[in-house]
Amino acid sequence: MAKTHEASSHEQHGSHGSMKSYTIGFVLSIILTIIPIVIVMNSMLSKTATLVVILAMAVLQFAVQLIFFMHLKEGENARWNMMALLLGLIILLTIVAGSIWIMTYNAVAH
């Protein structure tokens, strides 16, 4: 009886990632960390291009963390989790873009 309850309890909480998915996520995280380090340490690109690469790797790192470690696309509420994340990102981008716009306008106006 205890094993049946334990098994059904595990099924209700959803499955966690496999060792393979954790390993893939870990390797991708290491690669996405090493790329900007190599570019910065060797001065391979201009400052603007370096900044773009760093930001792109940060966004990819964010996606890897969400997908491989936080299991964003798994479970019965995966669609709602994704929609909540997108709404949060839209709000965040609106606030950041609006703040930058206001700060730029104030710097020019004075």
Wavefront OBJ file of the C-alpha trace (Angstrom):
o trace
v 0.000 0.000 0.000
v 2.806 2.392 0.867
v 4.543 1.760 -2.443
v 1.335 2.448 -4.379
v 0.861 5.771 -2.599
v 4.525 6.625 -3.121
v 4.345 5.834 -6.849
v 1.162 7.831 -7.376
v 2.617 10.723 -5.386
v 5.671 10.730 -7.631
v 3.497 10.712 -10.771
v 1.471 13.675 -9.530
v 4.555 15.824 -8.973
v 5.795 15.218 -12.507
v 9.036 13.743 -13.670
v 12.373 15.357 -13.192
v 15.049 15.537 -15.829
v 17.238 12.615 -16.669
v 20.970 12.473 -16.155
v 21.325 12.971 -19.922
v 19.331 16.231 -19.920
v 21.229 17.547 -16.881
v 24.535 16.706 -18.554
v 23.506 18.422 -21.794
v 22.374 21.488 -19.845
v 25.621 21.562 -17.856
v 27.803 21.264 -20.965
v 25.815 23.975 -22.762
v 26.127 26.235 -19.715
v 29.897 25.757 -19.656
v 30.193 26.452 -23.403
v 27.983 29.545 -23.163
v 30.179 30.814 -20.340
v 33.511 30.085 -22.035
v 32.644 31.812 -25.346
v 32.383 35.361 -23.895
v 35.427 34.778 -21.660
v 37.576 33.814 -24.659
v 36.320 36.773 -26.692
v 36.984 39.270 -23.901
v 40.351 37.845 -22.808
v 41.712 37.784 -26.371
v 40.127 41.092 -27.503
v 38.779 39.306 -30.562
v 35.959 41.759 -31.384
v 35.202 45.452 -31.083
v 33.577 46.693 -27.882
v 30.114 46.811 -29.439
v 30.397 43.340 -30.940
v 31.758 41.982 -27.647
v 28.800 43.451 -25.795
v 26.372 41.930 -28.297
v 28.025 38.501 -27.936
v 27.926 38.717 -24.128
v 24.236 39.665 -24.168
v 23.400 36.926 -26.678
v 25.208 34.305 -24.588
v 23.381 35.547 -21.477
v 20.005 35.128 -23.177
v 20.949 31.649 -24.387
v 22.203 30.783 -20.892
v 18.843 31.933 -19.500
v 17.015 29.663 -21.947
v 19.258 26.684 -21.140
v 18.658 27.150 -17.410
v 14.881 27.350 -17.884
v 14.621 24.370 -20.198
v 17.176 21.924 -18.794
v 17.217 22.718 -15.069
v 13.882 24.376 -14.257
v 11.894 22.054 -16.573
v 9.833 24.908 -17.998
v 8.408 22.784 -20.822
v 7.539 19.778 -18.653
v 4.464 19.046 -16.600
v 0.781 19.605 -16.997
v 0.998 23.410 -16.686
v 3.836 23.865 -19.182
v 1.790 26.089 -21.496
v 0.695 28.367 -18.654
v 4.246 28.530 -17.310
v 5.506 29.612 -20.729
v 2.780 32.238 -21.097
v 3.497 33.615 -17.599
v 7.200 33.807 -18.441
v 6.500 35.618 -21.717
v 4.219 38.108 -19.968
v 6.895 38.728 -17.357
v 9.517 39.264 -20.046
v 7.258 41.689 -21.935
v 6.667 43.693 -18.759
v 10.395 43.642 -17.953
v 11.393 44.773 -21.456
v 8.758 47.524 -21.407
v 10.039 48.871 -18.085
v 13.701 48.697 -19.133
v 13.091 50.209 -22.583
v 10.879 52.941 -21.111
v 13.473 53.755 -18.466
v 16.259 53.974 -21.037
v 14.078 56.149 -23.262
v 13.235 58.510 -20.389
v 16.863 58.726 -19.226
v 18.035 59.422 -22.785
v 15.363 62.115 -23.273
v 16.250 63.782 -19.957
v 19.949 63.760 -20.822
v 19.253 65.475 -24.183
v 16.691 67.948 -22.833
v 19.015 69.443 -20.215
l 1 2 3 4 5 6 7 8 9 10 11 12 13 14 15 16 17 18 19 20 21 22 23 24 25 26 27 28 29 30 31 32 33 34 35 36 37 38 39 40 41 42 43 44 45 46 47 48 49 50 51 52 53 54 55 56 57 58 59 60 61 62 63 64 65 66 67 68 69 70 71 72 73 74 75 76 77 78 79 80 81 82 83 84 85 86 87 88 89 90 91 92 93 94 95 96 97 98 99 100 101 102 103 104 105 106 107 108 109 110
